[in-house]
């Protein structure tokens, strides 16, 4: 009988270790209290919050928050913003402070963030952040962010860690990019009007694992003008597995 508590503890421990990493969507919204008839300032965020496996979840949630904070924080003192509620309020506060300085400007700010679990395998977790912000000017900015994590530890996986040999993969990707966007093999990569820095092909800042394959996604301004829009390449895993450290 005295052994029962030990067995119960062991079963609970095994059960806890076997819990799958899970996510719950949480929504945060904030609006300005200033009088407004149209284009009213608003920020809406739908965030996948990692649950269970506390150490892993904490690492993922911290990274996601910091990335979203980079996108929508326009204040001066970021130390006071440490959760999504205070981040939402700071966005609206920044608008209201601007409005006090320039009351004739009637445009309203807007931010919309939608996060989703894009891909999961035994090795890797990929979260996709779809973001749009408008803070004045001719148009807003919409883009995607890819956040890659080691699924077992929750640690961030950086793009350079994805490849066994990054230069070999980049040469392979450039050949495919030139074929898709009709850039002659021997011509400057920007010969058809693209905007690669230093006239050299580069891998994008955002690489996605998807159910269809590995997606290289160039946001607007990264490789082309806003008018030309994003550029992308999708490779089947059969094509690129030999280059990848994570599958």
Kinemage of the C-alpha trace (Angstrom):
@kinemage 1
@onewidth
@group {chain A} dominant
@subgroup {mainchain}
@vectorlist {calphas} color= white
{ca unk a 1} P 0.000 0.000 0.000
{ca unk a 2} L 2.842 2.352 0.784
{ca unk a 3} L 4.046 2.047 -2.817
{ca unk a 4} L 0.815 3.456 -4.300
{ca unk a 5} L 1.723 7.137 -3.864
{ca unk a 6} L 4.974 6.499 -5.730
{ca unk a 7} L 3.168 4.849 -8.644
{ca unk a 8} L 0.599 7.637 -8.764
{ca unk a 9} L 3.399 10.223 -8.852
{ca unk a 10} L 5.141 8.272 -11.628
{ca unk a 11} L 1.965 8.098 -13.714
{ca unk a 12} L 1.375 11.831 -13.299
{ca unk a 13} L 4.963 12.549 -14.302
{ca unk a 14} L 4.705 10.392 -17.428
{ca unk a 15} L 1.358 11.962 -18.300
{ca unk a 16} L 2.817 15.454 -17.955
{ca unk a 17} L 5.815 14.585 -20.135
{ca unk a 18} L 3.568 13.218 -22.870
{ca unk a 19} L 1.423 16.321 -23.127
{ca unk a 20} L 1.536 17.765 -26.608
{ca unk a 21} L 2.416 21.406 -27.076
{ca unk a 22} L -0.869 23.177 -27.795
{ca unk a 23} L -2.031 26.680 -28.668
{ca unk a 24} L -5.057 28.792 -27.813
{ca unk a 25} L -6.035 31.892 -29.775
{ca unk a 26} L -6.453 35.053 -27.710
{ca unk a 27} L -7.796 38.325 -29.124
{ca unk a 28} L -6.828 41.818 -28.011
{ca unk a 29} L -8.472 45.010 -29.279
{ca unk a 30} L -8.187 48.676 -28.395
{ca unk a 31} L -9.904 51.755 -29.843
{ca unk a 32} L -9.375 55.468 -29.328
{ca unk a 33} L -11.849 57.461 -27.222
{ca unk a 34} L -11.350 60.549 -29.375
{ca unk a 35} L -14.383 61.596 -31.467
{ca unk a 36} L -14.335 59.813 -34.787
{ca unk a 37} L -16.724 59.412 -37.735
{ca unk a 38} L -14.695 57.194 -40.070
{ca unk a 39} L -11.298 55.494 -40.249
{ca unk a 40} L -11.297 55.324 -36.470
{ca unk a 41} L -8.006 54.264 -34.836
{ca unk a 42} L -8.060 50.613 -33.843
{ca unk a 43} L -5.686 47.773 -33.162
{ca unk a 44} L -6.742 44.118 -33.264
{ca unk a 45} L -4.476 41.192 -32.504
{ca unk a 46} L -5.285 37.485 -32.720
{ca unk a 47} L -2.399 35.697 -31.055
{ca unk a 48} L -1.684 31.953 -30.777
{ca unk a 49} L -0.600 31.472 -27.150
{ca unk a 50} L 1.444 28.341 -26.461
{ca unk a 51} L 0.117 26.199 -23.626
{ca unk a 52} L 1.393 23.161 -21.661
{ca unk a 53} L 5.125 22.351 -21.514
{ca unk a 54} L 5.758 25.562 -19.554
{ca unk a 55} L 9.442 26.123 -20.345
{ca unk a 56} L 8.882 25.512 -24.060
{ca unk a 57} L 5.702 27.611 -24.132
{ca unk a 58} L 7.351 30.505 -22.279
{ca unk a 59} L 10.192 30.620 -24.794
{ca unk a 60} L 7.807 30.623 -27.770
{ca unk a 61} L 5.407 33.168 -26.270
{ca unk a 62} L 8.231 35.558 -25.380
{ca unk a 63} L 9.605 35.488 -28.924
{ca unk a 64} L 6.168 35.987 -30.511
{ca unk a 65} L 5.431 38.947 -28.243
{ca unk a 66} L 8.766 40.627 -28.951
{ca unk a 67} L 8.284 40.302 -32.717
{ca unk a 68} L 4.762 41.742 -32.601
{ca unk a 69} L 6.014 44.522 -30.343
{ca unk a 70} L 8.578 45.415 -33.030
{ca unk a 71} L 5.757 45.719 -35.553
{ca unk a 72} L 3.215 47.847 -33.665
{ca unk a 73} L 5.078 49.752 -30.942
{ca unk a 74} L 5.589 53.431 -31.807
{ca unk a 75} L 6.195 54.907 -28.343
{ca unk a 76} L 9.407 56.037 -26.673
{ca unk a 77} L 9.603 53.887 -23.527
{ca unk a 78} L 9.181 50.222 -24.424
{ca unk a 79} L 10.014 49.022 -20.894
{ca unk a 80} L 6.454 49.778 -19.775
{ca unk a 81} L 4.989 47.526 -22.450
{ca unk a 82} L 5.221 43.917 -21.318
{ca unk a 83} L 1.966 42.271 -22.412
{ca unk a 84} L -0.547 42.458 -25.240
{ca unk a 85} L -2.974 44.706 -23.362
{ca unk a 86} L -0.344 47.356 -22.665
{ca unk a 87} L 0.938 46.999 -26.233
{ca unk a 88} L -2.566 47.634 -27.605
{ca unk a 89} L -2.984 50.688 -25.380
{ca unk a 90} L 0.425 52.069 -26.358
{ca unk a 91} L -0.500 51.941 -30.069
{ca unk a 92} L -3.641 54.003 -29.468
{ca unk a 93} L -1.813 56.348 -27.083
{ca unk a 94} L 0.815 57.018 -29.769
{ca unk a 95} L -1.948 57.952 -32.190
{ca unk a 96} L -3.642 60.265 -29.682
{ca unk a 97} L -0.360 62.021 -28.887
{ca unk a 98} L 0.230 62.534 -32.597
{ca unk a 99} L -3.318 63.811 -33.026
{ca unk a 100} L -2.795 66.420 -30.309
{ca unk a 101} L 0.258 67.737 -32.148
{ca unk a 102} L -1.389 67.654 -35.577
{ca unk a 103} L -5.161 67.964 -35.029
{ca unk a 104} L -5.805 68.783 -38.697
{ca unk a 105} L -4.693 65.305 -39.738
{ca unk a 106} L -7.902 63.307 -39.735
{ca unk a 107} L -6.587 59.890 -40.799
{ca unk a 108} L -6.845 57.072 -38.303
{ca unk a 109} L -4.193 54.569 -37.449
{ca unk a 110} L -4.852 50.872 -37.829
{ca unk a 111} L -3.040 47.698 -36.890
{ca unk a 112} L -4.164 44.144 -37.470
{ca unk a 113} L -2.158 41.108 -36.417
{ca unk a 114} L -3.210 37.522 -37.090
{ca unk a 115} L -0.961 34.714 -35.918
{ca unk a 116} L -1.355 31.052 -36.854
{ca unk a 117} L 0.460 27.772 -36.505
{ca unk a 118} L 1.649 27.258 -40.062
{ca unk a 119} L 3.458 23.941 -39.654
{ca unk a 120} L 4.466 21.361 -37.062
{ca unk a 121} L 6.685 18.290 -37.248
{ca unk a 122} L 8.574 16.340 -34.611
{ca unk a 123} L 11.520 18.691 -35.085
{ca unk a 124} L 10.175 22.080 -36.038
{ca unk a 125} L 7.349 24.499 -35.311
{ca unk a 126} L 6.528 27.379 -37.656
{ca unk a 127} L 4.285 30.280 -36.652
{ca unk a 128} L 3.095 32.745 -39.285
{ca unk a 129} L 2.392 36.372 -38.364
{ca unk a 130} L 0.186 38.194 -40.883
{ca unk a 131} L 0.470 41.895 -40.078
{ca unk a 132} L -0.950 45.140 -41.433
{ca unk a 133} L -0.242 48.644 -40.125
{ca unk a 134} L -1.327 52.055 -41.300
{ca unk a 135} L 0.028 55.161 -39.579
{ca unk a 136} L -0.479 57.721 -42.315
{ca unk a 137} L 0.891 58.182 -45.803
{ca unk a 138} L -0.301 56.900 -49.161
{ca unk a 139} L -0.917 53.357 -47.970
{ca unk a 140} L -0.377 50.945 -45.129
{ca unk a 141} L 2.056 48.071 -45.011
{ca unk a 142} L 1.102 44.399 -45.081
{ca unk a 143} L 3.536 41.551 -44.674
{ca unk a 144} L 4.268 38.123 -43.252
{ca unk a 145} L 6.729 37.065 -40.567
{ca unk a 146} L 7.945 33.513 -40.132
{ca unk a 147} L 8.914 32.398 -36.633
{ca unk a 148} L 10.683 29.046 -36.481
{ca unk a 149} L 11.204 27.083 -33.276
{ca unk a 150} L 12.728 23.845 -32.113
{ca unk a 151} L 9.555 22.035 -31.146
{ca unk a 152} L 11.176 20.172 -28.256
{ca unk a 153} L 12.924 23.133 -26.601
{ca unk a 154} L 11.007 26.197 -27.826
{ca unk a 155} L 14.261 27.872 -28.853
{ca unk a 156} L 14.276 30.072 -31.947
{ca unk a 157} L 15.706 28.557 -35.119
{ca unk a 158} L 17.412 31.183 -37.252
{ca unk a 159} L 17.488 30.960 -41.036
{ca unk a 160} L 21.194 30.149 -41.134
{ca unk a 161} L 20.539 27.105 -38.958
{ca unk a 162} L 18.070 25.657 -41.469
{ca unk a 163} L 20.649 24.616 -44.031
{ca unk a 164} L 23.506 22.161 -44.089
{ca unk a 165} L 25.272 24.533 -46.487
{ca unk a 166} L 23.536 27.882 -46.941
{ca unk a 167} L 25.628 28.914 -49.964
{ca unk a 168} L 24.761 25.727 -51.826
{ca unk a 169} L 21.058 26.228 -51.168
{ca unk a 170} L 21.265 29.908 -52.130
{ca unk a 171} L 22.836 29.024 -55.489
{ca unk a 172} L 20.070 26.471 -56.091
{ca unk a 173} L 17.359 28.977 -55.094
{ca unk a 174} L 18.814 31.743 -57.281
{ca unk a 175} L 18.703 29.522 -60.354
{ca unk a 176} L 15.036 28.772 -59.705
{ca unk a 177} L 14.270 32.431 -58.915
{ca unk a 178} L 15.802 33.598 -62.199
{ca unk a 179} L 13.806 31.023 -64.146
{ca unk a 180} L 10.510 31.950 -62.476
{ca unk a 181} L 10.942 35.724 -62.864
{ca unk a 182} L 12.594 35.542 -66.304
{ca unk a 183} L 15.969 37.005 -65.370
{ca unk a 184} L 18.728 35.900 -67.774
{ca unk a 185} L 21.312 33.608 -66.185
{ca unk a 186} L 24.274 35.930 -66.811
{ca unk a 187} L 22.446 39.229 -66.221
{ca unk a 188} L 22.518 41.332 -63.064
{ca unk a 189} L 19.882 40.019 -60.638
{ca unk a 190} L 18.252 43.481 -60.746
{ca unk a 191} L 18.316 43.697 -64.543
{ca unk a 192} L 14.508 43.482 -64.792
{ca unk a 193} L 13.802 46.094 -62.116
{ca unk a 194} L 14.185 44.187 -58.859
{ca unk a 195} L 15.808 45.741 -55.793
{ca unk a 196} L 18.231 43.231 -54.268
{ca unk a 197} L 20.804 44.995 -52.114
{ca unk a 198} L 24.258 45.344 -53.710
{ca unk a 199} L 22.895 43.751 -56.893
{ca unk a 200} L 23.265 40.275 -55.381
{ca unk a 201} L 20.640 37.596 -54.880
{ca unk a 202} L 19.820 36.929 -51.232
{ca unk a 203} L 17.570 34.503 -49.413
{ca unk a 204} L 14.513 36.212 -47.899
{ca unk a 205} L 14.176 37.217 -44.285
{ca unk a 206} L 11.169 34.901 -43.992
{ca unk a 207} L 11.245 31.210 -44.828
{ca unk a 208} L 8.158 29.096 -44.154
{ca unk a 209} L 7.645 25.397 -43.675
{ca unk a 210} L 4.209 24.655 -45.142
{ca unk a 211} L 2.166 21.554 -45.889
{ca unk a 212} L 3.041 22.040 -49.578
{ca unk a 213} L 6.781 22.584 -49.189
{ca unk a 214} L 9.432 25.125 -48.235
{ca unk a 215} L 8.337 28.677 -49.069
{ca unk a 216} L 10.779 31.535 -49.598
{ca unk a 217} L 8.787 34.727 -49.136
{ca unk a 218} L 10.067 38.218 -49.938
{ca unk a 219} L 7.888 40.948 -48.439
{ca unk a 220} L 7.337 44.205 -50.321
{ca unk a 221} L 10.511 46.343 -50.527
{ca unk a 222} L 12.721 43.350 -49.733
{ca unk a 223} L 13.378 42.361 -53.334
{ca unk a 224} L 11.000 44.590 -55.303
{ca unk a 225} L 9.041 47.821 -55.031
{ca unk a 226} L 5.707 48.119 -53.241
{ca unk a 227} L 3.967 48.336 -56.626
{ca unk a 228} L 5.577 45.071 -57.755
{ca unk a 229} L 4.462 43.334 -54.573
{ca unk a 230} L 5.943 40.342 -52.750
{ca unk a 231} L 7.979 37.650 -54.489
{ca unk a 232} L 7.986 33.992 -53.550
{ca unk a 233} L 9.369 30.576 -54.378
{ca unk a 234} L 7.842 27.282 -53.260
{ca unk a 235} L 9.947 24.116 -53.278
{ca unk a 236} L 8.668 20.622 -52.639
{ca unk a 237} L 10.421 18.889 -49.770
{ca unk a 238} L 11.641 16.249 -52.223
{ca unk a 239} L 13.606 19.030 -53.952
{ca unk a 240} L 15.173 20.557 -50.865
{ca unk a 241} L 15.379 17.933 -48.112
{ca unk a 242} L 19.025 17.300 -48.992
{ca unk a 243} L 19.787 20.917 -48.027
{ca unk a 244} L 17.805 21.007 -44.777
{ca unk a 245} L 18.809 20.330 -41.187
{ca unk a 246} L 15.187 20.176 -40.036
{ca unk a 247} L 12.369 18.199 -41.640
